[in-house]
Amino acid sequence: MRYGLYSDIHGNLEALETVIQFFQEQKVDKYLCLGDIVGYGANPKECLQKVIELDSLIVAGNHDYAIAGNIDITYFNPFAQQAVLWTREQLGDEQIKFLGNLGLVHELEDTLTLVHGSLNFPEMFDYIQSIHDALLSLEILNTPVCFYGHSHVPIAFIEKERVTYCLDTKIKINENEKVLVNVGSVGQPRDGNPLASCAIYDDEEKVVEIHRLEYDIETAIEKIINAGLPEVLGERLRYGR
């Protein structure tokens, strides 16, 4: 089975369409979405519809829950708060209800686990950014690999005799190891690389590959500005920040 993994779309339709086209060209069998379909970008409704049309298995991101009113947005920065309020006005009641009903963690048989933030207290949407953070999730991981997002930075943490990390774009899931893989962000990368990020996992070969894809960034920026959203949300797309 070849899984197409994608996260943190954030209403960026241009990036999402590019990733979907790539997955289709790569003959992906199943689509797995790690949350934050909406927030920041100018096409939340269209992005949500496309994710649903793919029959994606989806876990909730903090922005998805914020739109639905499941979490308090006062801890969001002012730009994110403005984007949440704007996005709520763009979505219908059924779409908001759909986001609010998404689960936080999904285990796909004994193959893989999906979460947006961390496995320990997933409802807190903590970041996995250090070896210590990773260890807290690895301790409760029941499958060989867990895919996550949230930080918008692709990275892998590997537990064998000890926990290490790597920035490789090709990651082997070895026997007697547990691995956390951040697949990066489709619509708002923050690792200094503006290209859309996604991953493909072949569970027969036991290999994860991170892919970076060019998309029409300028159109995405123009839409954000024309929608009246904070210009910084568009400008940062140019720099992957």
C-alpha positions, 0 to 999 in steps of 0.5 A, spaced: 500 500 500 502 506 498 499 512 502 499 519 500 501 523 507 499 531 507 498 536 513 497 543 514 494 545 508 491 552 511 487 554 505 492 554 500 488 551 494 494 552 489 499 548 493 494 543 495 492 542 487 499 541 486 500 535 491 494 532 489 496 532 482 503 529 484 500 523 489 495 521 483 501 521 478 505 517 483 499 512 484 497 513 491 492 508 494 490 511 500 490 519 502 492 521 509 491 528 512 494 530 518 490 536 520 489 544 519 486 543 512 484 551 514 486 557 517 491 562 514 489 561 506 484 564 502 480 558 500 478 554 506 472 551 503 475 549 496 481 545 500 476 542 505 472 539 499 478 537 495 480 533 502 473 530 503 473 528 495 479 524 496 476 520 501 482 522 506 483 519 513 483 525 517 485 527 524 484 534 526 489 540 527 488 546 532 486 550 526 480 546 524 478 545 532 479 553 532 474 554 527 469 549 530 469 553 536 472 546 540 478 550 542 480 557 545 483 562 540 486 567 545 493 563 545 493 564 537 497 570 535 493 576 532 494 574 525 492 567 526 486 569 530 484 574 524 484 568 520 480 564 524 474 569 524 475 570 517 475 563 515 468 561 520 465 566 515 467 563 509 464 556 511 457 553 512 454 550 518 455 543 515 463 544 514 464 547 521 461 541 524 465 536 520 471 539 522 469 539 529 467 532 529 474 530 527 478 525 531 485 527 534 488 520 533 488 514 528 491 508 528 491 504 522 491 497 524 498 495 526 501 499 520 501 506 522 499 512 527 496 519 525 496 525 529 497 533 528 501 534 534 503 530 539 501 523 541 501 525 549 495 529 550 493 530 543 488 535 545 493 540 547 496 540 540 503 540 543 509 541 538 514 535 537 521 539 536 526 536 540 528 529 542 525 530 549 518 532 545 519 526 541 520 521 547 514 522 550 510 520 544 514 514 542 513 511 549 506 511 547 506 509 540 503 502 538 505 502 531 512 502 527 511 509 525 507 515 527 506 521 522 504 528 524 505 535 522 503 542 526 510 545 526 510 545 518 518 542 518 519 536 516 523 531 520 524 524 523 525 522 530 528 515 530 528 510 537 532 504 537 537 504 543 536 511 544 532 517 540 536 520 534 533 525 529 534 526 521 532 531 516 533 525 510 528 525 505 528 518 505 527 514 511 527 507 512 522 504 517 527 498 520 525 492 524 525 493 532 525 501 531 519 506 532 519 512 528 516 519 528 515 523 521 513 530 520 511 530 513 512 538 513 506 543 510 503 543 504 500 550 504 505 554 509 512 551 510 516 554 515 523 551 514 526 556 510 524 552 503 517 555 500 516 549 496 510 545 498 511 539 502 508 532 503 510 524 503 509 517 500 509 511 505 510 504 502 508 499 507 511 494 503 518 497 502 517 500 509 520 507 506 517 514 507 519 519 502 518 526 503 517 530 497 518 538 495 513 541 490 513 547 486 506 551 486 503 558 484 505 561 490 504 568 487 497 567 486 496 564 493 499 570 496 494 575 491 488 571 494 490 572 501 491 580 500 484 580 496 481 577 501 483 582 506 487 577 510 493 580 513 498 581 508 504 577 512 500 571 511 501 571 504 508 574 504 511 569 508 509 564 503 515 566 499 520 565 504 518 558 507 517 562 514 
